[in-house]
Amino acid sequence: MKIENIIRRVLREEQEEKILKIPGIRYFNNDWNLLQKFLESQGNPRYSIGGNLNLSFSDIETLGNLVRVEGNLNLEPCQNLESLGDLEYVGGYLDLRGCENLQSLGDLKYVDGFLDLSFSDIVSLGNLEYVGGWLSLSDTPLSKKYTKEEIMDMIGHVGKIYL
């Protein structure tokens, strides 16, 4: 599937559904827990975050109703992360190195930058359709099970793959 079609489909789905747009986590003093309290007070809507989101060294288990991150998303090392929740789109890079409890990328469809899954226990790429930069699967169950060509066939578009 062409990149233009993927982007159009993701944007159309977002327009059809009401998504709360958070301009950036800096509006919550870069405090994930404060953002979650705010979202809870709003009925836990699905939401997007403009800019980058750095959750490295956090102890979160899921991203919950987060649908979209406009910039980079850093979760490395994500020892407790079990689910990306509703996440579908990352406009920059996504760093998931060392995620020992994350088994699948779930609903994630699009990563514009690199996607680093090295040293994780990932066994499924879920709904992933596009990686604009490189994809690292070094030292993962997927790197032992599939060839680069098989992984490219699963995704559709990826810049480069490292096994």
C-alpha positions in Angstrom: 0.0 0.0 0.0 1.3 3.4 -0.9 2.4 5.8 1.9 -0.1 8.4 0.7 -3.0 5.9 1.0 -1.9 4.9 4.5 -1.7 8.6 5.7 -5.1 9.4 4.2 -6.7 6.4 5.8 -5.2 7.2 9.3 -6.3 10.9 9.0 -9.8 9.9 7.8 -10.2 7.5 10.7 -9.1 10.3 13.1 -11.6 12.8 11.6 -14.4 10.4 11.9 -13.7 9.9 15.6 -13.4 12.6 18.1 -9.7 12.7 19.2 -8.7 15.0 22.0 -5.6 16.9 20.8 -3.0 17.6 23.5 -0.5 20.2 22.1 2.3 18.6 24.2 3.1 17.0 27.5 4.9 20.2 28.5 1.5 21.6 29.3 1.4 19.1 32.1 5.0 19.9 33.4 6.2 16.9 31.4 4.4 14.7 34.0 2.7 11.6 32.5 0.7 11.0 35.7 -0.7 14.5 35.7 -1.7 14.1 32.1 -3.5 10.8 33.0 -5.4 12.5 35.9 -6.5 15.2 33.5 -7.7 12.6 30.9 -9.5 10.7 33.6 -11.4 13.9 34.6 -12.4 14.2 30.9 -13.8 10.6 30.8 -10.6 9.0 29.4 -11.1 10.0 25.7 -8.8 8.8 22.9 -6.2 11.5 22.4 -3.1 12.6 20.5 0.0 14.4 21.6 1.8 17.1 19.6 5.6 17.0 19.7 7.8 14.5 21.4 6.9 12.2 24.3 9.7 10.8 26.5 8.6 8.1 28.8 12.0 6.4 29.3 12.6 4.9 32.7 8.9 5.1 33.5 7.0 2.2 35.0 3.9 2.4 32.8 2.2 -0.8 31.6 0.2 0.6 28.8 -0.2 3.8 26.7 -4.0 3.4 27.1 -6.1 5.7 24.8 -3.1 7.4 23.2 -3.7 7.2 19.5 -1.1 9.5 18.0 2.3 11.1 18.8 3.3 13.8 16.3 7.0 13.6 17.2 9.4 11.0 18.7 8.2 8.5 21.3 10.9 7.1 23.6 10.0 4.3 25.9 13.4 2.7 26.3 14.0 0.9 28.7 10.4 -0.2 29.1 10.5 -3.0 31.5 6.9 -2.9 32.6 5.3 -2.0 29.3 2.8 -4.7 28.1 0.7 -2.8 25.6 0.9 0.2 23.2 -2.8 0.5 23.9 -4.6 2.4 21.0 -1.4 3.8 19.5 -1.6 3.9 15.7 0.8 6.6 14.6 4.2 8.0 15.5 5.4 11.0 13.4 9.1 10.6 14.4 11.0 7.6 15.8 9.7 5.0 18.3 12.3 3.5 20.7 11.2 0.3 22.3 14.6 -1.3 23.0 14.6 -3.8 25.8 10.8 -4.1 26.2 10.7 -7.5 27.9 6.9 -7.7 28.4 5.7 -6.2 25.1 4.6 -9.1 22.8 2.9 -7.2 20.0 2.8 -3.7 18.4 -1.0 -4.1 18.3 -2.8 -1.3 16.4 0.3 0.6 15.5 0.3 1.2 11.7 2.7 4.0 11.0 6.2 5.1 12.2 7.8 7.9 10.2 11.3 7.6 11.6 13.1 4.5 12.9 11.6 1.8 15.0 13.9 0.1 17.5 12.7 -3.2 18.9 16.2 -4.6 19.6 16.6 -6.7 22.7 12.8 -7.0 23.2 10.6 -10.0 23.4 8.3 -8.8 20.5 6.7 -11.7 18.7 4.2 -9.8 16.5 4.3 -6.7 14.4 0.6 -6.4 14.8 -1.0 -4.0 12.2 2.3 -2.3 11.2 2.2 -1.1 7.6 4.9 1.6 7.4 8.3 2.4 8.8 10.0 5.4 7.1 13.4 4.8 8.6 15.1 1.7 9.7 13.7 -1.2 11.8 15.9 -3.0 14.3 14.9 -6.4 15.4 18.3 -7.4 16.7 18.2 -10.1 19.3 14.4 -10.6 19.2 12.3 -13.7 18.7 11.2 -12.2 15.3 14.9 -12.0 14.1 15.3 -15.7 14.8 12.1 -16.7 13.1 12.0 -14.6 9.9 14.2 -13.4 7.1 14.5 -9.7 6.1 12.4 -10.4 3.1 9.6 -12.1 5.1 9.5 -9.1 7.5 9.4 -6.7 4.5 6.4 -8.7 3.2 4.6 -8.4 6.5 5.0 -4.6 6.8 4.6 -3.3 3.3 7.2 -0.4 3.5 10.3 -0.2 5.6 13.5 1.8 4.9 16.0 -0.8 6.1 15.9 -3.8 8.4 18.5 -4.9 10.9 18.4 -8.4 12.3 
